[in-house]
Amino acid sequence: MIVKTRKYKLESKTYIKLALLNIFRQQWWVLLIALAICLGYFWIPNSWWFIGAGIALVLYILFWVIQFAGVTQLDQTKMLFEKLGYEINSQQILIKLNERQGMPLKWEQIKRASEGKDYYLLVVNKAQLIHLPFRIFKSDNERKFVGSILKRKGFIKE
């Protein structure tokens, strides 16, 4: 079965939010480093440990916000933010710009996937995400079929 979705345009704000959540899920250990810096207070009691850890954490978050905001402006990634249609089957995802132009994406290229309240998120790399809101599927059966593919491939736990 091939699932053909409606065309969908990923908004920049949605991309930045999803990419930040994805990076924080991947790099949760950064909070442990900030906590370790704060523990320096017990070695030399001074509030600068907390201020330094806070500044470092804010700079880290700002770094990623700037990176993902920059991705939305690059010519190389303009395609991510155009209206795209998807043809999904158990071998690949075909990302279609129009009826003649498309790019196949094998399931092996997907690093991770997750299911939100009303979307599937496929992670290709830190900067490239495929956001599939449930509303782009033409029927509930198509959405469930894509969910079953993701479960069969081991991306989503039951």
Summary of the structure (lengths in Angstrom):
residues: 158
radius of gyration: 19.5
end to end distance: 21.6
largest distance: 66.0
contacts: 403
relative contact order: 0.18
helix: 48%
strand: 22%
